[in-house]
Amino acid sequence: MCGIAGFISKGKNSPVGEREILLDKMCKIIVHRGPDEQGAVVRGRAALGMRRLSIIDLKGGQQPIYTEDGNLAIVFNGEIYNFRELKSELESLGHRFKTNSDTETIVHAFEEFGVDCLEKLRGMFAFAIWNFRDETLFVARDRTGKKPLFYSLTEKGNFVFGSELKSLLTHGEIKKEIDFAALDAYLTFGYVPEEFCIFKNVEKLAPGHFLIFKNGAVETKKYWDFNRSKIEIVKTENEYVEILRAKIKDAVKIRLISEVPLGAFLSGGVDSSTIVAMMSQLSNAPVKTFSIGFNEDSFNELKFARVAARHFGTEHHEFVVTPDLVEIVDRLVWHFDEPFADPSAMPTFMVSKMAREFVTVALSGDGGDELFAGYSRYVTDKKRGALAQLPKSIRKNLLRVAGEKLPHGIRGKNYLYNISLDAVERYIDSVSYFNPMRKKSLYSKDFQAKLNGAAGAGERDFKRFADSVQTGNPIDKLLYLDSKTYLPSDILTKVDRMSMATSLEARVPLLDHKLIEFVAQIPTELKMNGTQTKYILKRAMEGIVPNEILYREKQGFGVPINEWINVQLRERIRADLSDRRTLERGYFEKSYIQTLLDEHSKQRRDHSYALWLLWMLELWHRKYVDC
């Protein structure tokens, strides 16, 4: 695991020494991603650098790594779990290796197979390969977006890239001009989707895509996707159960490869317990497990984590998050680079920090909800679907108008608006912090004018993803939509940034692409059976994971944000959101912000998540724009 950074200069005239100094700064600002060592090459137009967290081939895996003739150089962030099999194939084709690292396997695979090498890689990755002879840069990102990659073609014609946005900002040619479409999307979803970046002229390489930079031009192309509506071979339920169990075990097994200590996050939910169960079957020694909890009972899952830990005989470690730990918020804002409003980032950081005291690698259960229909919103949508069968004219012309006309604060206002929508619109509304109706109150007149058509760009991208699924089953559309939006932009962003903030590598077995491709073939009714979520996964784990974990009510990785905002953070959030420089940014109506603060403090309405989102935006602004 590493962090990578680099740039391709338009010309060859800039002094090598100056470029070496610049590359060094771009690498050192992401030292948390790789505290063990730094590597770089500055030659011709290319400057490639990396920070390394040593996991495989501790002594010989230094980067950049080159092909035998020195023509290709690679910097790589991630892990390739099938690199030994791929290395054997390449050796049989005449390739000679100098190391035992997975990094060297990638550059030789690219030399042999070109862009088709991506089909052979099983793992998580973001890497850049420079061809010195052809002066061509090849950059690729893993299929689901576990590892990040930002890039920009600057006004001066230089191509800049890095694992984190802060590396690009260090380069000096990226202007801190806020992209209002990205800001609008953040205020909708609480994160900046993959199709946007908070700063203009910066892009994220989308999951399952690669790019080629040559002759001053950038070309991107998708190399992988999956189709939930395509079922090739119909099997019995028991056959699906047996195959699924074997594929999960295989996905866990290949992720146990490591030359450093390894453990697992354990929440006591179905997904993390499934991972720990398979690790226990595959390991000779007790698995090291790590859990996080809260003093507030309704958010504390430690008792279920203990059940799983005892059942599997793990070496278990716990940490209780107390409100005074909100002091780390400023640090977390810096690590995310862009505004990010998921408050579960805090416990994710703390459990990573605790785990890093004992291990260098931790397996995580993330991805199960998107694969197996685990979110309660799928059930809610199914229940509300009956009302959605009302004629469209009634929903659009009566229910929506009624919802929009009701005064702010009236109960049922948002519900009427929600059920007036189509299935995908209803889903988008259900995951929105501020929907279009609320934004009319939130946005200042000046900001609405500045948006100038950019408003709703995030929602339009969501609809585009949903429309690409050719099926009449709305749950299939929502699963695909989550896999393309919420999963990479919230869940995997959170896991990557918070684990890397502590120099911990997090591996996600449930997002093994071979497992994803199989699960995509499973009929939807076996994922959500009636209102039973994750039905097929629970069936596969019966007799392995205790029933009190499999069939308990889903709790989710939430935090007691309402209580924190009402007590420990009350004065600070009010002060920050009422501050003159906050209000003078011109985004929001001052009176509406005051209404949110007053209603929440007087416990008339729960605006905790909306206030957290606005606060995170303000803290980000101060750290990344005002400085």
C-alpha positions in Angstrom: 0.0 0.0 0.0 1.3 3.4 -0.9 0.5 6.9 -2.1 1.6 8.0 -5.6 2.1 11.4 -7.1 3.7 12.8 -10.2 3.5 15.0 -13.2 4.4 15.0 -16.9 5.8 18.3 -18.0 4.8 19.8 -21.4 8.4 20.4 -22.3 11.9 19.1 -21.2 13.4 22.5 -20.5 12.6 22.9 -16.8 15.6 22.1 -14.6 15.7 18.5 -13.2 16.6 19.9 -9.7 13.5 22.1 -9.6 11.2 19.2 -10.6 12.9 16.9 -8.0 12.1 19.4 -5.3 8.5 19.8 -6.4 8.0 16.0 -6.6 9.5 15.6 -3.2 6.9 18.0 -1.8 4.0 16.3 -3.5 5.1 13.0 -2.0 5.9 14.2 1.5 2.4 15.7 2.0 1.0 12.2 1.7 3.6 10.6 4.0 0.8 9.1 6.1 0.0 6.8 3.2 3.5 5.4 3.1 5.7 6.1 6.2 8.3 3.5 5.4 10.1 5.0 2.4 10.0 7.3 -0.6 10.9 6.6 -4.2 11.1 8.8 -7.3 12.3 9.2 -10.8 12.7 12.4 -12.7 13.8 11.8 -16.3 12.9 13.5 -19.5 9.4 14.9 -19.2 8.3 12.5 -16.4 8.4 12.9 -12.7 7.0 9.9 -10.8 7.0 9.5 -7.0 5.5 7.4 -4.2 5.4 6.8 -0.5 5.5 3.2 0.6 3.8 1.2 3.3 5.7 -2.1 3.1 3.4 -5.1 3.0 4.9 -7.5 0.4 8.6 -8.1 -0.4 9.7 -5.8 2.5 13.3 -5.5 1.3 12.9 -5.6 -2.5 9.7 -3.8 -3.3 11.0 -0.2 -3.6 9.4 1.9 -6.3 9.5 3.0 -9.1 10.1 -0.4 -10.7 11.2 -0.8 -14.3 11.0 -3.4 -17.0 14.3 -5.1 -18.0 15.1 -2.6 -20.7 14.3 0.4 -18.4 11.7 1.7 -20.9 8.6 1.4 -18.6 8.5 2.7 -15.0 5.6 2.2 -12.6 4.4 3.8 -9.3 1.6 1.8 -7.7 -0.8 2.1 -4.8 -2.6 -1.0 -3.7 -2.3 -4.8 -3.6 -2.6 -7.4 -6.4 -3.6 -10.7 -4.6 -3.0 -13.0 -7.6 0.4 -11.6 -8.5 2.3 -14.9 -7.9 0.1 -16.8 -10.5 0.4 -13.9 -12.9 4.2 -13.7 -12.3 4.5 -17.4 -13.2 2.6 -16.8 -16.4 4.8 -13.9 -17.4 8.0 -15.9 -16.6 6.8 -18.6 -18.9 6.5 -15.9 -21.6 10.2 -14.9 -21.1 9.9 -12.0 -18.6 12.7 -11.8 -16.0 12.0 -10.4 -12.5 14.3 -8.7 -10.0 11.9 -8.6 -7.0 9.1 -10.6 -5.4 6.7 -7.6 -5.4 3.3 -7.3 -6.9 4.3 -4.0 -8.4 6.8 -5.5 -10.7 4.2 -8.0 -11.9 1.9 -5.1 -13.1 4.6 -3.4 -15.2 5.6 -6.7 -16.9 1.9 -7.5 -17.5 1.4 -4.2 -19.1 4.5 -4.7 -21.3 3.1 -8.1 -22.4 -0.6 -7.5 -22.7 -1.1 -3.7 -22.9 -4.3 -2.3 -21.5 -5.7 -5.9 -21.4 -3.5 -6.5 -18.4 -6.2 -5.0 -16.3 -8.4 -8.0 -16.9 -5.8 -10.2 -15.2 -5.4 -8.1 -12.0 -7.3 -9.2 -8.9 -7.0 -6.6 -6.2 -7.2 -2.9 -5.4 -5.0 -0.5 -7.3 -4.3 2.9 -8.7 -1.0 3.1 -10.7 0.8 5.1 -13.4 3.2 3.6 -16.0 5.4 5.9 -18.1 6.8 4.8 -21.4 10.0 6.8 -21.8 10.4 5.9 -25.5 6.9 6.8 -26.6 6.4 9.5 -24.0 3.0 8.0 -23.0 1.4 7.7 -19.6 -1.0 4.9 -18.7 -3.0 5.3 -15.5 -5.6 2.9 -14.1 -7.9 2.5 -11.2 -9.4 -0.6 -9.7 -12.9 -1.8 -10.6 -14.9 -0.5 -7.6 -12.8 2.5 -6.6 -11.0 1.2 -3.5 -8.0 3.3 -4.3 -8.3 6.9 -5.3 -6.7 8.8 -8.2 -7.0 12.5 -8.9 -5.6 14.2 -12.1 -5.5 17.5 -13.9 -4.3 18.8 -17.3 -3.2 22.3 -16.2 -3.5 25.5 -18.3 0.2 25.3 -18.9 -0.2 21.8 -20.5 1.3 19.8 -17.6 -0.4 16.6 -16.5 -0.5 16.2 -12.7 -1.8 13.2 -10.8 -1.9 11.8 -7.2 -3.6 9.5 -4.8 -4.9 12.6 -2.9 -6.0 16.0 -4.0 -3.5 17.7 -1.6 -0.6 16.4 -3.8 -2.0 18.1 -6.8 -2.5 21.4 -4.9 1.1 21.2 -3.8 2.2 21.2 -7.4 1.1 24.8 -7.6 -0.7 25.0 -11.0 -4.1 24.0 -9.6 -6.3 27.1 -8.9 -8.5 26.8 -5.9 -11.7 27.7 -7.8 -14.7 26.0 -6.4 -16.8 24.0 -8.9 -20.4 24.9 -8.0 -21.8 21.8 -9.5 -19.6 19.7 -7.2 -20.6 21.9 -4.2 -24.3 21.5 -5.1 -23.8 17.7 -5.3 -22.1 17.8 -1.9 -25.0 19.6 -0.3 -27.3 17.0 -1.8 -25.4 13.8 -0.9 -22.8 14.8 1.8 -19.9 13.8 -0.5 -18.5 14.9 -3.8 -19.4 12.1 -6.4 -16.8 10.5 -8.6 -17.9 12.6 -11.6 -17.0 15.8 -9.9 -14.2 17.4 -8.0 -14.6 20.3 -5.6 -12.0 22.3 -7.5 -12.3 23.2 -11.2 -10.0 21.6 -13.7 -9.4 18.5 -11.5 -10.9 15.1 -12.2 -11.1 11.8 -10.5 -10.4 8.7 -12.6 -13.6 6.8 -12.3 -13.6 3.2 -10.9 -13.1 0.6 -13.6 -11.5 3.1 -15.9 -8.0 3.8 -17.3 -6.6 6.9 -19.0 -3.8 7.5 -21.6 -2.0 10.8 -21.7 -0.1 11.4 -24.9 0.8 14.4 -27.0 -0.9 16.7 -24.6 -4.3 14.9 -24.7 -6.1 12.8 -22.1 -8.3 9.8 -23.2 -10.3 7.8 -20.7 -12.0 4.5 -21.2 -14.0 2.1 -19.1 -12.6 -1.5 -18.9 -15.0 -3.1 -16.4 -18.6 -3.1 -15.3 -21.3 -5.5 -14.2 -24.9 -5.9 -15.2 -27.4 -6.9 -12.5 -30.1 -7.7 -14.9 -28.1 -10.4 -16.7 -28.7 -13.9 -15.3 -26.9 -16.5 -17.4 -27.6 -19.7 -15.6 -30.6 -20.2 -13.3 -29.7 -22.2 -10.2 -31.6 -23.5 -7.1 -31.4 -21.5 -3.9 -29.2 -24.1 -2.3 -26.8 -24.1 -5.2 -26.5 -20.3 -4.9 -25.8 -20.7 -1.2 -23.0 -23.2 -1.7 -21.3 -21.3 -4.4 -21.6 -18.0 -2.6 -20.1 -19.5 0.6 -17.1 -20.8 -1.4 -16.5 -17.6 -3.3 -16.6 -15.5 -0.1 -14.1 -17.9 1.5 -11.8 -17.6 -1.6 -12.0 -13.8 -1.6 -11.0 -13.8 2.1 -8.2 -16.4 1.5 -6.3 -14.5 -1.2 -6.5 -11.3 1.0 -4.6 -13.0 3.8 -1.3 -12.7 1.9 1.0 -10.5 3.9 4.5 -10.3 5.3 3.2 -8.0 8.2 0.7 -8.6 11.0 -2.9 -8.8 9.9 -6.4 -8.5 11.6 -10.0 -7.5 11.0 -12.6 -4.9 11.9 -15.5 -6.4 13.7 -18.7 -4.5 14.2 -20.9 -7.5 15.2 -22.9 -7.1 12.0 -23.4 -9.8 9.3 -20.7 -8.5 7.0 -17.8 -8.2 9.3 -18.8 -11.4 11.2 -18.7 -13.2 7.8 -15.2 -12.0 7.1 -14.0 -12.9 10.6 -15.7 -16.3 10.3 -13.8 -17.1 7.1 -10.5 -15.8 8.5 -10.9 -18.1 11.5 -11.4 -21.1 9.3 -8.3 -20.2 7.3 -5.9 -19.2 10.1 -4.0 -21.3 12.5 -3.7 -18.6 15.1 -6.5 -16.5 16.6 -7.6 -13.6 14.4 -6.9 -10.1 15.8 -10.2 -8.2 15.8 -11.0 -4.5 16.5 -14.3 -2.9 17.5 -15.5 0.6 18.2 -18.4 1.6 20.4 -20.1 4.5 22.1 -21.4 5.2 25.6 -24.9 5.8 24.1 -26.6 2.4 24.1 -28.6 2.9 20.9 -25.4 3.3 18.9 -23.3 0.8 20.8 -22.7 -2.5 19.0 -19.9 -3.8 21.2 -22.1 -6.5 22.7 -22.6 -8.1 19.3 -19.0 -7.8 18.4 -18.2 -9.6 21.7 -20.6 -12.4 20.7 -18.8 -12.9 17.4 -15.3 -12.6 19.0 -16.1 -15.2 21.6 -17.7 -17.5 19.0 -14.7 -17.4 16.7 -12.1 -17.2 19.5 -10.5 -14.0 18.4 -7.9 -11.8 20.1 -10.3 -9.0 20.6 -9.7 -5.3 21.1 -12.2 -2.5 21.8 -12.3 1.3 22.0 -15.2 3.5 23.2 -15.5 6.9 21.4 -16.3 9.7 23.8 -17.5 13.2 22.9 -14.1 14.8 23.7 -12.7 13.0 20.6 -14.5 15.5 18.4 -11.3 17.5 18.7 -9.9 15.3 15.9 -12.5 16.6 13.5 -10.1 19.3 12.0 -7.5 16.6 11.3 -10.1 14.4 9.5 -11.2 17.4 7.4 -7.6 17.7 6.2 -7.4 14.0 5.2 -10.5 14.1 3.1 -9.3 16.9 0.8 -12.9 17.6 -0.3 -16.0 18.3 1.9 -17.2 15.1 3.4 -20.1 14.8 5.8 -20.4 11.2 6.8 -19.9 11.4 10.6 -19.0 7.7 10.8 -15.6 8.8 9.5 -14.7 9.6 13.1 -15.2 6.0 14.5 -13.6 4.6 11.3 -10.5 6.7 12.1 -10.5 5.6 15.7 -10.8 1.9 15.0 -8.1 2.2 12.4 -5.8 4.0 14.8 -6.4 1.3 17.4 -5.8 -1.5 14.9 -2.6 0.1 13.7 -1.1 -0.4 17.2 -1.3 -4.2 16.6 -1.4 -4.8 12.8 -0.5 -3.2 9.5 -3.4 -4.8 7.5 -7.0 -5.1 8.5 -9.9 -6.8 6.6 -13.2 -5.0 6.4 -16.8 -6.1 5.8 -17.6 -3.0 3.6 -19.6 -3.6 0.4 -22.1 -6.2 1.7 -25.0 -3.7 1.8 -24.5 -2.8 -1.8 -24.0 -6.4 -3.0 -26.8 -8.0 -1.0 -29.4 -5.3 -0.6 -28.7 -4.6 3.0 -29.8 -1.0 3.4 -33.2 -0.2 5.1 -33.9 2.3 2.4 -34.5 -0.7 0.0 -37.2 -1.9 2.3 -38.7 1.6 2.7 -38.8 2.0 -1.0 -40.5 -1.3 -1.4 -43.2 -0.3 1.1 -43.7 3.2 -0.4 -43.8 1.6 -3.8 -47.5 0.8 -3.3 -48.3 4.5 -3.0 -46.1 5.1 -6.0 -48.6 3.1 -8.1 -51.0 6.0 -7.9 -51.4 7.7 -11.3 -48.5 9.9 -12.2 -50.7 12.9 -12.6 -51.9 12.5 -9.0 -48.4 12.1 -7.6 -46.9 14.9 -9.5 -49.7 17.4 -9.5 -51.3 16.8 -6.1 -48.8 15.2 -3.7 -45.7 17.1 -4.8 -47.5 20.4 -4.9 -48.9 19.7 -1.4 -45.5 18.8 -0.1 -43.9 22.0 -1.6 -46.7 24.3 -0.4 -46.7 23.1 3.2 -44.8 25.5 5.5 -41.3 24.6 6.7 -41.5 22.5 9.9 -44.8 20.9 9.2 -44.6 17.1 9.7 -45.4 15.2 6.5 -44.0 17.8 4.2 -41.0 15.8 3.1 -43.0 12.5 3.1 -45.6 13.9 0.6 -42.8 15.3 -1.6 -41.0 11.9 -1.5 -43.9 9.7 -2.5 -44.8 12.0 -5.3 -41.5 11.0 -7.0 -40.6 8.1 -9.4 -38.6 5.2 -7.9 -35.1 6.6 -8.7 -36.1 10.2 -7.8 -37.5 8.8 -4.6 -34.3 7.1 -3.8 -32.2 10.2 -4.5 -34.5 12.2 -2.3 -34.2 9.6 0.5 -30.4 9.9 0.6 -30.3 13.7 0.2 -29.4 16.0 3.0 -30.9 18.9 1.1 -33.4 18.1 -1.7 -34.4 20.7 -4.3 -37.3 21.7 -2.1 -35.1 22.4 0.9 -32.4 24.1 -1.3 -34.9 26.8 -2.3 -34.8 27.8 1.3 -31.1 27.2 1.9 -29.5 28.9 -1.1 -29.1 32.6 -1.4 -30.4 34.4 -4.5 -26.8 35.2 -5.5 -25.7 31.6 -5.2 -28.7 30.3 -7.2 -27.7 32.8 -9.9 -24.1 31.6 -9.8 -25.1 28.0 -10.2 -26.6 28.9 -13.6 -27.8 25.4 -14.6 -25.2 23.5 -12.5 -27.8 22.8 -9.8 -28.9 19.2 -9.9 -26.0 17.9 -11.9 -25.3 15.2 -9.3 -28.9 14.0 -9.4 -28.8 13.9 -13.2 -25.7 11.6 -13.0 -27.5 9.3 -10.6 -30.4 9.0 -13.0 -28.0 8.3 -15.9 -26.5 5.4 -13.9 -30.0 4.1 -13.1 -31.2 4.3 -16.7 -28.3 2.2 -17.8 -29.7 -0.8 -16.0 -32.1 -2.6 -18.3 -34.5 -4.1 -15.9 -38.0 -3.4 -14.6 -37.0 -4.3 -11.0 -36.4 -1.0 -9.1 -34.2 -2.8 -6.5 -31.8 -3.8 -9.2 -31.5 -0.2 -10.3 -30.9 1.0 -6.7 -28.3 -1.6 -6.1 -26.4 -0.6 -9.2 -26.8 3.0 -8.4 -25.4 2.6 -4.9 -22.5 0.6 -6.3 -21.6 3.5 -8.7 -22.2 6.4 -6.3 -22.5 5.9 -2.5 -20.0 3.0 -2.4 -17.0 4.6 -4.1 -17.7 8.2 -3.1 -18.7 7.7 0.5 -17.9 4.2 1.9 -14.6 3.5 0.1 -13.5 7.1 0.3 -14.0 7.0 4.1 -12.3 3.6 4.5 -9.3 4.6 2.3 -8.7 8.1 3.9 -9.3 7.0 7.5 -7.2 3.9 7.3 -4.4 5.6 5.4 -4.5 8.5 7.9 -3.1 6.0 10.4 -0.9 4.2 7.9 -3.1 1.1 8.0 -4.0 -1.0 4.9 -7.7 -1.9 4.7 -8.7 -4.8 2.5 -12.3 -5.4 1.4 -13.0 -9.1 0.5 -16.7 -8.6 -0.3 -15.7 -6.3 -3.2 -13.6 -8.9 -4.9 -14.6 -8.5 -8.6 -15.1 -12.2 -9.1 -17.5 -12.3 -6.1 -19.3 -9.2 -7.4 -19.8 -10.8 -10.9 -21.3 -13.9 -9.3 -23.6 -12.0 -6.9 -24.8 -10.0 -9.9 -26.3 -13.2 -11.3 -28.2 -14.0 -8.2 -32.0 -13.2 -8.5 -33.0 -10.1 -6.7 -35.6 -11.9 -4.6 -32.8 -14.0 -3.1 -31.1 -10.8 -1.9 -34.2 -9.2 -0.5 -36.8 -11.8 0.3 -39.9 -9.8 1.1 -38.5 -7.3 3.6 -35.6 -9.6 4.7 -32.4 -8.0 3.6 -29.3 -9.9 2.7 -31.3 -13.1 2.6 -28.9 -15.2 0.5 -25.8 -14.0 2.5 -27.5 -15.0 5.7 -28.5 -18.4 4.3 -24.9 -18.9 3.3 -23.6 -18.1 6.8 -26.1 -20.2 8.7 -24.3 -22.6 11.0 -21.1 -20.5 10.7 -22.1 -17.1 12.1 -24.4 -17.2 15.2 -28.1 -16.6 14.5 -28.3 -13.8 17.0 -26.0 -11.9 14.7 -27.4 -13.0 11.4 -31.0 -12.2 12.2 -30.7 -9.2 14.5 -32.1 -5.9 13.5 -29.6 -3.9 11.4 -28.0 -1.1 13.3 -25.6 0.5 10.9 -22.3 2.2 11.6 -23.9 5.3 13.0 -22.7 7.9 15.6 -24.7 9.8 18.3 -24.3 13.0 16.3 -27.6 14.4 17.5 -26.5 14.3 21.2 -23.0 15.6 20.3 -24.4 18.6 18.4 -26.9 19.4 21.2 -24.4 19.2 24.0 -20.6 19.1 23.4 -20.5 20.7 19.9 -23.5 23.1 20.4 -21.6 26.3 21.0 -18.8 25.6 18.5 -21.1 24.8 15.6 -23.4 27.7 16.3 -20.4 30.0 16.4 -18.8 28.7 13.3 -22.0 28.7 11.2 -23.0 32.2 12.5 -19.5 33.6 11.9 -19.2 36.6 9.6 -16.8 34.9 7.2 -19.1 31.9 6.9 -22.1 34.0 6.1 -20.2 36.3 3.7 -19.3 33.4 1.5 -22.7 34.0 0.0 -23.9 30.5 -0.4 -26.8 30.4 2.0 -29.7 32.4 3.4 -28.6 33.6 6.8 -32.2 33.4 8.2 -32.5 29.7 7.1 -29.2 28.8 8.8 -30.4 30.5 12.0 -33.7 28.6 11.7 -31.9 25.2 11.5 -29.8 26.1 14.5 -32.7 27.3 16.6 -35.1 24.5 15.8 -32.4 21.9 16.6 -31.2 23.5 19.8 -34.8 23.7 21.0 -35.4 20.1 19.9 -38.3 21.0 17.6 -36.7 19.3 14.7 -33.6 17.0 14.3 -31.3 18.8 11.9 -28.2 17.1 13.2 -27.0 15.7 9.9 -27.8 18.9 8.0 -25.9 21.0 10.5 -23.0 18.5 10.5 -22.8 18.8 6.7 -22.8 22.6 6.8 -20.2 22.6 9.5 -17.9 20.2 7.6 -18.2 22.5 4.5 -17.2 25.5 6.6 -14.2 23.7 8.2 -13.1 22.5 4.8 -13.4 26.0 3.4 -11.1 27.3 6.2 -8.5 24.6 5.7 -8.4 24.4 1.9 -9.6 27.7 0.5 -9.0 30.5 3.1 -5.5 29.4 3.8 
